[in-house]
Amino acid sequence: VGDSGKSEAGVIGEGFKASVDQAAWINGTKAHALDYDDYFTPYKSTPYHPTVAILPAILAVGEKLRISGKEVLLSYLTGFEVEARIASLCARQHYDLGWHTTSTLGSIGAAAAVAKTLKLDEEKIKTALGIASSLSGGLRKNFGTMTKPLHAGNAARNGVISAILAQRGF
């Protein structure tokens, strides 16, 4: 990450900056590495950790754009709400089938949050969510390995990349 050549957003605790997607990736991975992150289970739904994908994505893009704290909060709430609504539709079955919901739901929540940060219009938001849905993935079989926290980093990066691609007309 330190070799990305760009200095757009900070890598927390490391003393250097990287491109927004790389900063989101490593910060999301680091946030989930010790499992001290938040845990959310909507009523009769699938459990997941919402913040580890959403917040690193917002912070990376937000740092580059120099957004306000209010905008960070609004973007976070947007991503959280989208993620929670999709989780409630998945019920518990998604998790029980072996999907790591922090990764699958997190990609979509992070994309919604970054779309809000970038102030995308409705069509571009739809595109960002579609791209993020296609990029999402992560298997519970990886629990107990460093791949599990990497899923959170991937979700944060997926959200950033999806929203930026949609913004640029992909």
Phi and psi in radians as a Rosetta constraint file:
Dihedral C 1 N 2 CA 2 C 2 CIRCULARHARMONIC -1.135 0.35
Dihedral N 2 CA 2 C 2 N 3 CIRCULARHARMONIC -0.295 0.35
Dihedral C 2 N 3 CA 3 C 3 CIRCULARHARMONIC -1.674 0.35
Dihedral N 3 CA 3 C 3 N 4 CIRCULARHARMONIC 0.196 0.35
Dihedral C 3 N 4 CA 4 C 4 CIRCULARHARMONIC -1.170 0.35
Dihedral N 4 CA 4 C 4 N 5 CIRCULARHARMONIC -0.360 0.35
Dihedral C 4 N 5 CA 5 C 5 CIRCULARHARMONIC 1.497 0.35
Dihedral N 5 CA 5 C 5 N 6 CIRCULARHARMONIC -0.137 0.35
Dihedral C 5 N 6 CA 6 C 6 CIRCULARHARMONIC -1.955 0.35
Dihedral N 6 CA 6 C 6 N 7 CIRCULARHARMONIC 2.662 0.35
Dihedral C 6 N 7 CA 7 C 7 CIRCULARHARMONIC -2.240 0.35
Dihedral N 7 CA 7 C 7 N 8 CIRCULARHARMONIC 1.198 0.35
Dihedral C 7 N 8 CA 8 C 8 CIRCULARHARMONIC -1.820 0.35
Dihedral N 8 CA 8 C 8 N 9 CIRCULARHARMONIC -0.602 0.35
Dihedral C 8 N 9 CA 9 C 9 CIRCULARHARMONIC -2.572 0.35
Dihedral N 9 CA 9 C 9 N 10 CIRCULARHARMONIC 2.519 0.35
Dihedral C 9 N 10 CA 10 C 10 CIRCULARHARMONIC -1.255 0.35
Dihedral N 10 CA 10 C 10 N 11 CIRCULARHARMONIC 2.525 0.35
Dihedral C 10 N 11 CA 11 C 11 CIRCULARHARMONIC -1.716 0.35
Dihedral N 11 CA 11 C 11 N 12 CIRCULARHARMONIC 1.968 0.35
Dihedral C 11 N 12 CA 12 C 12 CIRCULARHARMONIC -1.018 0.35
Dihedral N 12 CA 12 C 12 N 13 CIRCULARHARMONIC 2.228 0.35
Dihedral C 12 N 13 CA 13 C 13 CIRCULARHARMONIC 1.361 0.35
Dihedral N 13 CA 13 C 13 N 14 CIRCULARHARMONIC 0.091 0.35
Dihedral C 13 N 14 CA 14 C 14 CIRCULARHARMONIC -1.958 0.35
Dihedral N 14 CA 14 C 14 N 15 CIRCULARHARMONIC -0.298 0.35
Dihedral C 14 N 15 CA 15 C 15 CIRCULARHARMONIC 1.361 0.35
Dihedral N 15 CA 15 C 15 N 16 CIRCULARHARMONIC 0.311 0.35
Dihedral C 15 N 16 CA 16 C 16 CIRCULARHARMONIC -2.501 0.35
Dihedral N 16 CA 16 C 16 N 17 CIRCULARHARMONIC 2.934 0.35
Dihedral C 16 N 17 CA 17 C 17 CIRCULARHARMONIC -2.029 0.35
Dihedral N 17 CA 17 C 17 N 18 CIRCULARHARMONIC 2.813 0.35
Dihedral C 17 N 18 CA 18 C 18 CIRCULARHARMONIC -2.508 0.35
Dihedral N 18 CA 18 C 18 N 19 CIRCULARHARMONIC -3.109 0.35
Dihedral C 18 N 19 CA 19 C 19 CIRCULARHARMONIC -1.104 0.35
Dihedral N 19 CA 19 C 19 N 20 CIRCULARHARMONIC 2.763 0.35
Dihedral C 19 N 20 CA 20 C 20 CIRCULARHARMONIC -1.054 0.35
Dihedral N 20 CA 20 C 20 N 21 CIRCULARHARMONIC -0.718 0.35
Dihedral C 20 N 21 CA 21 C 21 CIRCULARHARMONIC -1.180 0.35
Dihedral N 21 CA 21 C 21 N 22 CIRCULARHARMONIC -0.685 0.35
Dihedral C 21 N 22 CA 22 C 22 CIRCULARHARMONIC -1.220 0.35
Dihedral N 22 CA 22 C 22 N 23 CIRCULARHARMONIC -0.690 0.35
Dihedral C 22 N 23 CA 23 C 23 CIRCULARHARMONIC -1.110 0.35
Dihedral N 23 CA 23 C 23 N 24 CIRCULARHARMONIC -0.770 0.35
Dihedral C 23 N 24 CA 24 C 24 CIRCULARHARMONIC -1.053 0.35
Dihedral N 24 CA 24 C 24 N 25 CIRCULARHARMONIC -0.723 0.35
Dihedral C 24 N 25 CA 25 C 25 CIRCULARHARMONIC -1.078 0.35
Dihedral N 25 CA 25 C 25 N 26 CIRCULARHARMONIC -0.917 0.35
Dihedral C 25 N 26 CA 26 C 26 CIRCULARHARMONIC -1.265 0.35
Dihedral N 26 CA 26 C 26 N 27 CIRCULARHARMONIC -0.663 0.35
Dihedral C 26 N 27 CA 27 C 27 CIRCULARHARMONIC -1.172 0.35
Dihedral N 27 CA 27 C 27 N 28 CIRCULARHARMONIC -0.642 0.35
Dihedral C 27 N 28 CA 28 C 28 CIRCULARHARMONIC -1.167 0.35
Dihedral N 28 CA 28 C 28 N 29 CIRCULARHARMONIC -0.701 0.35
Dihedral C 28 N 29 CA 29 C 29 CIRCULARHARMONIC -1.120 0.35
Dihedral N 29 CA 29 C 29 N 30 CIRCULARHARMONIC -0.830 0.35
Dihedral C 29 N 30 CA 30 C 30 CIRCULARHARMONIC -1.090 0.35
Dihedral N 30 CA 30 C 30 N 31 CIRCULARHARMONIC -0.654 0.35
Dihedral C 30 N 31 CA 31 C 31 CIRCULARHARMONIC -1.126 0.35
Dihedral N 31 CA 31 C 31 N 32 CIRCULARHARMONIC -0.467 0.35
Dihedral C 31 N 32 CA 32 C 32 CIRCULARHARMONIC -1.801 0.35
Dihedral N 32 CA 32 C 32 N 33 CIRCULARHARMONIC -0.068 0.35
Dihedral C 32 N 33 CA 33 C 33 CIRCULARHARMONIC -1.080 0.35
Dihedral N 33 CA 33 C 33 N 34 CIRCULARHARMONIC -0.643 0.35
Dihedral C 33 N 34 CA 34 C 34 CIRCULARHARMONIC -1.854 0.35
Dihedral N 34 CA 34 C 34 N 35 CIRCULARHARMONIC 0.102 0.35
Dihedral C 34 N 35 CA 35 C 35 CIRCULARHARMONIC 0.990 0.35
Dihedral N 35 CA 35 C 35 N 36 CIRCULARHARMONIC 0.598 0.35
Dihedral C 35 N 36 CA 36 C 36 CIRCULARHARMONIC -1.676 0.35
Dihedral N 36 CA 36 C 36 N 37 CIRCULARHARMONIC 0.294 0.35
Dihedral C 36 N 37 CA 37 C 37 CIRCULARHARMONIC -1.536 0.35
Dihedral N 37 CA 37 C 37 N 38 CIRCULARHARMONIC 3.044 0.35
Dihedral C 37 N 38 CA 38 C 38 CIRCULARHARMONIC -1.200 0.35
Dihedral N 38 CA 38 C 38 N 39 CIRCULARHARMONIC 2.862 0.35
Dihedral C 38 N 39 CA 39 C 39 CIRCULARHARMONIC -2.450 0.35
Dihedral N 39 CA 39 C 39 N 40 CIRCULARHARMONIC 2.255 0.35
Dihedral C 39 N 40 CA 40 C 40 CIRCULARHARMONIC -2.338 0.35
Dihedral N 40 CA 40 C 40 N 41 CIRCULARHARMONIC 2.341 0.35
Dihedral C 40 N 41 CA 41 C 41 CIRCULARHARMONIC -2.327 0.35
Dihedral N 41 CA 41 C 41 N 42 CIRCULARHARMONIC 1.703 0.35
Dihedral C 41 N 42 CA 42 C 42 CIRCULARHARMONIC -1.039 0.35
Dihedral N 42 CA 42 C 42 N 43 CIRCULARHARMONIC 2.705 0.35
Dihedral C 42 N 43 CA 43 C 43 CIRCULARHARMONIC -0.804 0.35
Dihedral N 43 CA 43 C 43 N 44 CIRCULARHARMONIC 2.161 0.35
Dihedral C 43 N 44 CA 44 C 44 CIRCULARHARMONIC 0.909 0.35
Dihedral N 44 CA 44 C 44 N 45 CIRCULARHARMONIC 0.662 0.35
Dihedral C 44 N 45 CA 45 C 45 CIRCULARHARMONIC -2.196 0.35
Dihedral N 45 CA 45 C 45 N 46 CIRCULARHARMONIC -2.928 0.35
Dihedral C 45 N 46 CA 46 C 46 CIRCULARHARMONIC -1.618 0.35
Dihedral N 46 CA 46 C 46 N 47 CIRCULARHARMONIC 2.420 0.35
Dihedral C 46 N 47 CA 47 C 47 CIRCULARHARMONIC -1.397 0.35
Dihedral N 47 CA 47 C 47 N 48 CIRCULARHARMONIC 2.648 0.35
Dihedral C 47 N 48 CA 48 C 48 CIRCULARHARMONIC -2.879 0.35
Dihedral N 48 CA 48 C 48 N 49 CIRCULARHARMONIC 2.989 0.35
Dihedral C 48 N 49 CA 49 C 49 CIRCULARHARMONIC -1.922 0.35
Dihedral N 49 CA 49 C 49 N 50 CIRCULARHARMONIC 1.734 0.35
Dihedral C 49 N 50 CA 50 C 50 CIRCULARHARMONIC -1.237 0.35
Dihedral N 50 CA 50 C 50 N 51 CIRCULARHARMONIC -0.688 0.35
Dihedral C 50 N 51 CA 51 C 51 CIRCULARHARMONIC -1.271 0.35
Dihedral N 51 CA 51 C 51 N 52 CIRCULARHARMONIC -0.508 0.35
Dihedral C 51 N 52 CA 52 C 52 CIRCULARHARMONIC -1.147 0.35
Dihedral N 52 CA 52 C 52 N 53 CIRCULARHARMONIC -0.369 0.35
Dihedral C 52 N 53 CA 53 C 53 CIRCULARHARMONIC -1.732 0.35
Dihedral N 53 CA 53 C 53 N 54 CIRCULARHARMONIC -0.733 0.35
Dihedral C 53 N 54 CA 54 C 54 CIRCULARHARMONIC -1.213 0.35
Dihedral N 54 CA 54 C 54 N 55 CIRCULARHARMONIC -0.936 0.35
Dihedral C 54 N 55 CA 55 C 55 CIRCULARHARMONIC -1.161 0.35
Dihedral N 55 CA 55 C 55 N 56 CIRCULARHARMONIC -0.777 0.35
Dihedral C 55 N 56 CA 56 C 56 CIRCULARHARMONIC -1.036 0.35
Dihedral N 56 CA 56 C 56 N 57 CIRCULARHARMONIC -0.610 0.35
Dihedral C 56 N 57 CA 57 C 57 CIRCULARHARMONIC -1.154 0.35
Dihedral N 57 CA 57 C 57 N 58 CIRCULARHARMONIC -0.813 0.35
Dihedral C 57 N 58 CA 58 C 58 CIRCULARHARMONIC -1.119 0.35
Dihedral N 58 CA 58 C 58 N 59 CIRCULARHARMONIC -0.804 0.35
Dihedral C 58 N 59 CA 59 C 59 CIRCULARHARMONIC -1.075 0.35
Dihedral N 59 CA 59 C 59 N 60 CIRCULARHARMONIC -0.686 0.35
Dihedral C 59 N 60 CA 60 C 60 CIRCULARHARMONIC -1.151 0.35
Dihedral N 60 CA 60 C 60 N 61 CIRCULARHARMONIC -0.910 0.35
Dihedral C 60 N 61 CA 61 C 61 CIRCULARHARMONIC -1.181 0.35
Dihedral N 61 CA 61 C 61 N 62 CIRCULARHARMONIC -0.715 0.35
Dihedral C 61 N 62 CA 62 C 62 CIRCULARHARMONIC -1.107 0.35
Dihedral N 62 CA 62 C 62 N 63 CIRCULARHARMONIC -0.638 0.35
Dihedral C 62 N 63 CA 63 C 63 CIRCULARHARMONIC -1.121 0.35
Dihedral N 63 CA 63 C 63 N 64 CIRCULARHARMONIC -0.763 0.35
Dihedral C 63 N 64 CA 64 C 64 CIRCULARHARMONIC -1.091 0.35
Dihedral N 64 CA 64 C 64 N 65 CIRCULARHARMONIC -0.727 0.35
Dihedral C 64 N 65 CA 65 C 65 CIRCULARHARMONIC -1.521 0.35
Dihedral N 65 CA 65 C 65 N 66 CIRCULARHARMONIC -0.159 0.35
Dihedral C 65 N 66 CA 66 C 66 CIRCULARHARMONIC 1.032 0.35
Dihedral N 66 CA 66 C 66 N 67 CIRCULARHARMONIC 0.878 0.35
Dihedral C 66 N 67 CA 67 C 67 CIRCULARHARMONIC -1.377 0.35
Dihedral N 67 CA 67 C 67 N 68 CIRCULARHARMONIC 2.855 0.35
Dihedral C 67 N 68 CA 68 C 68 CIRCULARHARMONIC -1.425 0.35
Dihedral N 68 CA 68 C 68 N 69 CIRCULARHARMONIC 2.901 0.35
Dihedral C 68 N 69 CA 69 C 69 CIRCULARHARMONIC -1.069 0.35
Dihedral N 69 CA 69 C 69 N 70 CIRCULARHARMONIC -0.643 0.35
Dihedral C 69 N 70 CA 70 C 70 CIRCULARHARMONIC -1.060 0.35
Dihedral N 70 CA 70 C 70 N 71 CIRCULARHARMONIC -0.741 0.35
Dihedral C 70 N 71 CA 71 C 71 CIRCULARHARMONIC -1.167 0.35
Dihedral N 71 CA 71 C 71 N 72 CIRCULARHARMONIC -0.643 0.35
Dihedral C 71 N 72 CA 72 C 72 CIRCULARHARMONIC -1.042 0.35
Dihedral N 72 CA 72 C 72 N 73 CIRCULARHARMONIC -0.841 0.35
Dihedral C 72 N 73 CA 73 C 73 CIRCULARHARMONIC -1.104 0.35
Dihedral N 73 CA 73 C 73 N 74 CIRCULARHARMONIC -0.783 0.35
Dihedral C 73 N 74 CA 74 C 74 CIRCULARHARMONIC -1.100 0.35
Dihedral N 74 CA 74 C 74 N 75 CIRCULARHARMONIC -0.700 0.35
Dihedral C 74 N 75 CA 75 C 75 CIRCULARHARMONIC -1.149 0.35
Dihedral N 75 CA 75 C 75 N 76 CIRCULARHARMONIC -0.738 0.35
Dihedral C 75 N 76 CA 76 C 76 CIRCULARHARMONIC -1.069 0.35
Dihedral N 76 CA 76 C 76 N 77 CIRCULARHARMONIC -0.827 0.35
Dihedral C 76 N 77 CA 77 C 77 CIRCULARHARMONIC -1.105 0.35
Dihedral N 77 CA 77 C 77 N 78 CIRCULARHARMONIC -0.637 0.35
Dihedral C 77 N 78 CA 78 C 78 CIRCULARHARMONIC -1.094 0.35
Dihedral N 78 CA 78 C 78 N 79 CIRCULARHARMONIC -0.868 0.35
Dihedral C 78 N 79 CA 79 C 79 CIRCULARHARMONIC -1.082 0.35
Dihedral N 79 CA 79 C 79 N 80 CIRCULARHARMONIC -0.742 0.35
Dihedral C 79 N 80 CA 80 C 80 CIRCULARHARMONIC -1.096 0.35
Dihedral N 80 CA 80 C 80 N 81 CIRCULARHARMONIC -0.787 0.35
Dihedral C 80 N 81 CA 81 C 81 CIRCULARHARMONIC -1.109 0.35
Dihedral N 81 CA 81 C 81 N 82 CIRCULARHARMONIC -0.787 0.35
Dihedral C 81 N 82 CA 82 C 82 CIRCULARHARMONIC -1.066 0.35
Dihedral N 82 CA 82 C 82 N 83 CIRCULARHARMONIC -0.825 0.35
Dihedral C 82 N 83 CA 83 C 83 CIRCULARHARMONIC -1.075 0.35
Dihedral N 83 CA 83 C 83 N 84 CIRCULARHARMONIC -0.756 0.35
Dihedral C 83 N 84 CA 84 C 84 CIRCULARHARMONIC -1.140 0.35
Dihedral N 84 CA 84 C 84 N 85 CIRCULARHARMONIC -0.674 0.35
Dihedral C 84 N 85 CA 85 C 85 CIRCULARHARMONIC -1.180 0.35
Dihedral N 85 CA 85 C 85 N 86 CIRCULARHARMONIC -0.699 0.35
Dihedral C 85 N 86 CA 86 C 86 CIRCULARHARMONIC -1.180 0.35
Dihedral N 86 CA 86 C 86 N 87 CIRCULARHARMONIC -0.705 0.35
Dihedral C 86 N 87 CA 87 C 87 CIRCULARHARMONIC -1.034 0.35
Dihedral N 87 CA 87 C 87 N 88 CIRCULARHARMONIC -0.704 0.35
Dihedral C 87 N 88 CA 88 C 88 CIRCULARHARMONIC -1.193 0.35
Dihedral N 88 CA 88 C 88 N 89 CIRCULARHARMONIC -0.473 0.35
Dihedral C 88 N 89 CA 89 C 89 CIRCULARHARMONIC -1.352 0.35
Dihedral N 89 CA 89 C 89 N 90 CIRCULARHARMONIC -0.521 0.35
Dihedral C 89 N 90 CA 90 C 90 CIRCULARHARMONIC -1.270 0.35
Dihedral N 90 CA 90 C 90 N 91 CIRCULARHARMONIC -0.367 0.35
Dihedral C 90 N 91 CA 91 C 91 CIRCULARHARMONIC 0.969 0.35
Dihedral N 91 CA 91 C 91 N 92 CIRCULARHARMONIC -2.786 0.35
Dihedral C 91 N 92 CA 92 C 92 CIRCULARHARMONIC -1.455 0.35
Dihedral N 92 CA 92 C 92 N 93 CIRCULARHARMONIC -0.281 0.35
Dihedral C 92 N 93 CA 93 C 93 CIRCULARHARMONIC -1.024 0.35
Dihedral N 93 CA 93 C 93 N 94 CIRCULARHARMONIC -0.666 0.35
Dihedral C 93 N 94 CA 94 C 94 CIRCULARHARMONIC -0.999 0.35
Dihedral N 94 CA 94 C 94 N 95 CIRCULARHARMONIC -0.851 0.35
Dihedral C 94 N 95 CA 95 C 95 CIRCULARHARMONIC -1.173 0.35
Dihedral N 95 CA 95 C 95 N 96 CIRCULARHARMONIC -0.787 0.35
Dihedral C 95 N 96 CA 96 C 96 CIRCULARHARMONIC -1.117 0.35
Dihedral N 96 CA 96 C 96 N 97 CIRCULARHARMONIC -0.439 0.35
Dihedral C 96 N 97 CA 97 C 97 CIRCULARHARMONIC -1.368 0.35
Dihedral N 97 CA 97 C 97 N 98 CIRCULARHARMONIC -0.087 0.35
Dihedral C 97 N 98 CA 98 C 98 CIRCULARHARMONIC 1.930 0.35
Dihedral N 98 CA 98 C 98 N 99 CIRCULARHARMONIC 0.066 0.35
Dihedral C 98 N 99 CA 99 C 99 CIRCULARHARMONIC -1.453 0.35
Dihedral N 99 CA 99 C 99 N 100 CIRCULARHARMONIC 2.444 0.35
Dihedral C 99 N 100 CA 100 C 100 CIRCULARHARMONIC -1.499 0.35
Dihedral N 100 CA 100 C 100 N 101 CIRCULARHARMONIC 1.761 0.35
Dihedral C 100 N 101 CA 101 C 101 CIRCULARHARMONIC -1.124 0.35
Dihedral N 101 CA 101 C 101 N 102 CIRCULARHARMONIC -0.484 0.35
Dihedral C 101 N 102 CA 102 C 102 CIRCULARHARMONIC -1.031 0.35
Dihedral N 102 CA 102 C 102 N 103 CIRCULARHARMONIC -0.621 0.35
Dihedral C 102 N 103 CA 103 C 103 CIRCULARHARMONIC -1.400 0.35
Dihedral N 103 CA 103 C 103 N 104 CIRCULARHARMONIC -0.888 0.35
Dihedral C 103 N 104 CA 104 C 104 CIRCULARHARMONIC -1.209 0.35
Dihedral N 104 CA 104 C 104 N 105 CIRCULARHARMONIC -0.862 0.35
Dihedral C 104 N 105 CA 105 C 105 CIRCULARHARMONIC -1.262 0.35
Dihedral N 105 CA 105 C 105 N 106 CIRCULARHARMONIC -0.615 0.35
Dihedral C 105 N 106 CA 106 C 106 CIRCULARHARMONIC -1.094 0.35
Dihedral N 106 CA 106 C 106 N 107 CIRCULARHARMONIC -0.638 0.35
Dihedral C 106 N 107 CA 107 C 107 CIRCULARHARMONIC -1.051 0.35
Dihedral N 107 CA 107 C 107 N 108 CIRCULARHARMONIC -0.739 0.35
Dihedral C 107 N 108 CA 108 C 108 CIRCULARHARMONIC -1.275 0.35
Dihedral N 108 CA 108 C 108 N 109 CIRCULARHARMONIC -0.750 0.35
Dihedral C 108 N 109 CA 109 C 109 CIRCULARHARMONIC -1.090 0.35
Dihedral N 109 CA 109 C 109 N 110 CIRCULARHARMONIC -0.732 0.35
Dihedral C 109 N 110 CA 110 C 110 CIRCULARHARMONIC -1.139 0.35
Dihedral N 110 CA 110 C 110 N 111 CIRCULARHARMONIC -0.683 0.35
Dihedral C 110 N 111 CA 111 C 111 CIRCULARHARMONIC -1.112 0.35
Dihedral N 111 CA 111 C 111 N 112 CIRCULARHARMONIC -0.742 0.35
Dihedral C 111 N 112 CA 112 C 112 CIRCULARHARMONIC -1.096 0.35
Dihedral N 112 CA 112 C 112 N 113 CIRCULARHARMONIC -0.731 0.35
Dihedral C 112 N 113 CA 113 C 113 CIRCULARHARMONIC -1.127 0.35
Dihedral N 113 CA 113 C 113 N 114 CIRCULARHARMONIC -0.794 0.35
Dihedral C 113 N 114 CA 114 C 114 CIRCULARHARMONIC -1.220 0.35
Dihedral N 114 CA 114 C 114 N 115 CIRCULARHARMONIC -0.612 0.35
Dihedral C 114 N 115 CA 115 C 115 CIRCULARHARMONIC -1.038 0.35
Dihedral N 115 CA 115 C 115 N 116 CIRCULARHARMONIC -0.700 0.35
Dihedral C 115 N 116 CA 116 C 116 CIRCULARHARMONIC -1.138 0.35
Dihedral N 116 CA 116 C 116 N 117 CIRCULARHARMONIC -0.773 0.35
Dihedral C 116 N 117 CA 117 C 117 CIRCULARHARMONIC -1.027 0.35
Dihedral N 117 CA 117 C 117 N 118 CIRCULARHARMONIC -0.733 0.35
Dihedral C 117 N 118 CA 118 C 118 CIRCULARHARMONIC -1.438 0.35
Dihedral N 118 CA 118 C 118 N 119 CIRCULARHARMONIC -0.085 0.35
Dihedral C 118 N 119 CA 119 C 119 CIRCULARHARMONIC 1.013 0.35
Dihedral N 119 CA 119 C 119 N 120 CIRCULARHARMONIC 0.796 0.35
Dihedral C 119 N 120 CA 120 C 120 CIRCULARHARMONIC -1.229 0.35
Dihedral N 120 CA 120 C 120 N 121 CIRCULARHARMONIC 2.640 0.35
Dihedral C 120 N 121 CA 121 C 121 CIRCULARHARMONIC -1.388 0.35
Dihedral N 121 CA 121 C 121 N 122 CIRCULARHARMONIC 3.056 0.35
Dihedral C 121 N 122 CA 122 C 122 CIRCULARHARMONIC -1.014 0.35
Dihedral N 122 CA 122 C 122 N 123 CIRCULARHARMONIC -0.780 0.35
Dihedral C 122 N 123 CA 123 C 123 CIRCULARHARMONIC -1.103 0.35
Dihedral N 123 CA 123 C 123 N 124 CIRCULARHARMONIC -0.741 0.35
Dihedral C 123 N 124 CA 124 C 124 CIRCULARHARMONIC -1.237 0.35
Dihedral N 124 CA 124 C 124 N 125 CIRCULARHARMONIC -0.546 0.35
Dihedral C 124 N 125 CA 125 C 125 CIRCULARHARMONIC -1.121 0.35
Dihedral N 125 CA 125 C 125 N 126 CIRCULARHARMONIC -0.792 0.35
Dihedral C 125 N 126 CA 126 C 126 CIRCULARHARMONIC -1.015 0.35
Dihedral N 126 CA 126 C 126 N 127 CIRCULARHARMONIC -0.758 0.35
Dihedral C 126 N 127 CA 127 C 127 CIRCULARHARMONIC -1.100 0.35
Dihedral N 127 CA 127 C 127 N 128 CIRCULARHARMONIC -0.810 0.35
Dihedral C 127 N 128 CA 128 C 128 CIRCULARHARMONIC -1.028 0.35
Dihedral N 128 CA 128 C 128 N 129 CIRCULARHARMONIC -0.756 0.35
Dihedral C 128 N 129 CA 129 C 129 CIRCULARHARMONIC -1.163 0.35
Dihedral N 129 CA 129 C 129 N 130 CIRCULARHARMONIC -0.637 0.35
Dihedral C 129 N 130 CA 130 C 130 CIRCULARHARMONIC -1.157 0.35
Dihedral N 130 CA 130 C 130 N 131 CIRCULARHARMONIC -0.752 0.35
Dihedral C 130 N 131 CA 131 C 131 CIRCULARHARMONIC -1.112 0.35
Dihedral N 131 CA 131 C 131 N 132 CIRCULARHARMONIC -0.815 0.35
Dihedral C 131 N 132 CA 132 C 132 CIRCULARHARMONIC -1.062 0.35
Dihedral N 132 CA 132 C 132 N 133 CIRCULARHARMONIC -0.679 0.35
Dihedral C 132 N 133 CA 133 C 133 CIRCULARHARMONIC -1.094 0.35
Dihedral N 133 CA 133 C 133 N 134 CIRCULARHARMONIC -0.672 0.35
Dihedral C 133 N 134 CA 134 C 134 CIRCULARHARMONIC -1.231 0.35
Dihedral N 134 CA 134 C 134 N 135 CIRCULARHARMONIC -0.566 0.35
Dihedral C 134 N 135 CA 135 C 135 CIRCULARHARMONIC -1.437 0.35
Dihedral N 135 CA 135 C 135 N 136 CIRCULARHARMONIC -0.334 0.35
Dihedral C 135 N 136 CA 136 C 136 CIRCULARHARMONIC -1.175 0.35
Dihedral N 136 CA 136 C 136 N 137 CIRCULARHARMONIC 2.590 0.35
Dihedral C 136 N 137 CA 137 C 137 CIRCULARHARMONIC 3.076 0.35
Dihedral N 137 CA 137 C 137 N 138 CIRCULARHARMONIC 2.914 0.35
Dihedral C 137 N 138 CA 138 C 138 CIRCULARHARMONIC 2.614 0.35
Dihedral N 138 CA 138 C 138 N 139 CIRCULARHARMONIC 2.245 0.35
Dihedral C 138 N 139 CA 139 C 139 CIRCULARHARMONIC -1.900 0.35
Dihedral N 139 CA 139 C 139 N 140 CIRCULARHARMONIC 2.421 0.35
Dihedral C 139 N 140 CA 140 C 140 CIRCULARHARMONIC -1.119 0.35
Dihedral N 140 CA 140 C 140 N 141 CIRCULARHARMONIC -0.342 0.35
Dihedral C 140 N 141 CA 141 C 141 CIRCULARHARMONIC -1.040 0.35
Dihedral N 141 CA 141 C 141 N 142 CIRCULARHARMONIC -0.332 0.35
Dihedral C 141 N 142 CA 142 C 142 CIRCULARHARMONIC -1.496 0.35
Dihedral N 142 CA 142 C 142 N 143 CIRCULARHARMONIC -0.026 0.35
Dihedral C 142 N 143 CA 143 C 143 CIRCULARHARMONIC -1.031 0.35
Dihedral N 143 CA 143 C 143 N 144 CIRCULARHARMONIC 2.444 0.35
Dihedral C 143 N 144 CA 144 C 144 CIRCULARHARMONIC 1.638 0.35
Dihedral N 144 CA 144 C 144 N 145 CIRCULARHARMONIC -0.051 0.35
Dihedral C 144 N 145 CA 145 C 145 CIRCULARHARMONIC -2.118 0.35
Dihedral N 145 CA 145 C 145 N 146 CIRCULARHARMONIC 2.965 0.35
Dihedral C 145 N 146 CA 146 C 146 CIRCULARHARMONIC -1.227 0.35
Dihedral N 146 CA 146 C 146 N 147 CIRCULARHARMONIC -0.152 0.35
Dihedral C 146 N 147 CA 147 C 147 CIRCULARHARMONIC -1.198 0.35
Dihedral N 147 CA 147 C 147 N 148 CIRCULARHARMONIC -0.534 0.35
Dihedral C 147 N 148 CA 148 C 148 CIRCULARHARMONIC -1.025 0.35
Dihedral N 148 CA 148 C 148 N 149 CIRCULARHARMONIC -0.930 0.35
Dihedral C 148 N 149 CA 149 C 149 CIRCULARHARMONIC -1.178 0.35
Dihedral N 149 CA 149 C 149 N 150 CIRCULARHARMONIC -0.462 0.35
Dihedral C 149 N 150 CA 150 C 150 CIRCULARHARMONIC -1.071 0.35
Dihedral N 150 CA 150 C 150 N 151 CIRCULARHARMONIC -0.563 0.35
Dihedral C 150 N 151 CA 151 C 151 CIRCULARHARMONIC -0.995 0.35
Dihedral N 151 CA 151 C 151 N 152 CIRCULARHARMONIC -0.745 0.35
Dihedral C 151 N 152 CA 152 C 152 CIRCULARHARMONIC -1.134 0.35
Dihedral N 152 CA 152 C 152 N 153 CIRCULARHARMONIC -0.738 0.35
Dihedral C 152 N 153 CA 153 C 153 CIRCULARHARMONIC -1.099 0.35
Dihedral N 153 CA 153 C 153 N 154 CIRCULARHARMONIC -0.742 0.35
Dihedral C 153 N 154 CA 154 C 154 CIRCULARHARMONIC -1.057 0.35
Dihedral N 154 CA 154 C 154 N 155 CIRCULARHARMONIC -0.717 0.35
Dihedral C 154 N 155 CA 155 C 155 CIRCULARHARMONIC -1.100 0.35
Dihedral N 155 CA 155 C 155 N 156 CIRCULARHARMONIC -0.752 0.35
Dihedral C 155 N 156 CA 156 C 156 CIRCULARHARMONIC -1.086 0.35
Dihedral N 156 CA 156 C 156 N 157 CIRCULARHARMONIC -0.818 0.35
Dihedral C 156 N 157 CA 157 C 157 CIRCULARHARMONIC -1.116 0.35
Dihedral N 157 CA 157 C 157 N 158 CIRCULARHARMONIC -0.729 0.35
Dihedral C 157 N 158 CA 158 C 158 CIRCULARHARMONIC -1.001 0.35
Dihedral N 158 CA 158 C 158 N 159 CIRCULARHARMONIC -0.734 0.35
Dihedral C 158 N 159 CA 159 C 159 CIRCULARHARMONIC -1.094 0.35
Dihedral N 159 CA 159 C 159 N 160 CIRCULARHARMONIC -0.768 0.35
Dihedral C 159 N 160 CA 160 C 160 CIRCULARHARMONIC -1.105 0.35
Dihedral N 160 CA 160 C 160 N 161 CIRCULARHARMONIC -0.898 0.35
Dihedral C 160 N 161 CA 161 C 161 CIRCULARHARMONIC -1.089 0.35
Dihedral N 161 CA 161 C 161 N 162 CIRCULARHARMONIC -0.744 0.35
Dihedral C 161 N 162 CA 162 C 162 CIRCULARHARMONIC -1.070 0.35
Dihedral N 162 CA 162 C 162 N 163 CIRCULARHARMONIC -0.803 0.35
Dihedral C 162 N 163 CA 163 C 163 CIRCULARHARMONIC -1.215 0.35
Dihedral N 163 CA 163 C 163 N 164 CIRCULARHARMONIC -0.685 0.35
Dihedral C 163 N 164 CA 164 C 164 CIRCULARHARMONIC -1.170 0.35
Dihedral N 164 CA 164 C 164 N 165 CIRCULARHARMONIC -0.728 0.35
Dihedral C 164 N 165 CA 165 C 165 CIRCULARHARMONIC -1.060 0.35
Dihedral N 165 CA 165 C 165 N 166 CIRCULARHARMONIC -0.771 0.35
Dihedral C 165 N 166 CA 166 C 166 CIRCULARHARMONIC -1.109 0.35
Dihedral N 166 CA 166 C 166 N 167 CIRCULARHARMONIC -0.724 0.35
Dihedral C 166 N 167 CA 167 C 167 CIRCULARHARMONIC -1.020 0.35
Dihedral N 167 CA 167 C 167 N 168 CIRCULARHARMONIC -0.622 0.35
Dihedral C 167 N 168 CA 168 C 168 CIRCULARHARMONIC -1.556 0.35
Dihedral N 168 CA 168 C 168 N 169 CIRCULARHARMONIC 0.114 0.35
Dihedral C 168 N 169 CA 169 C 169 CIRCULARHARMONIC 1.589 0.35
Dihedral N 169 CA 169 C 169 N 170 CIRCULARHARMONIC 0.240 0.35
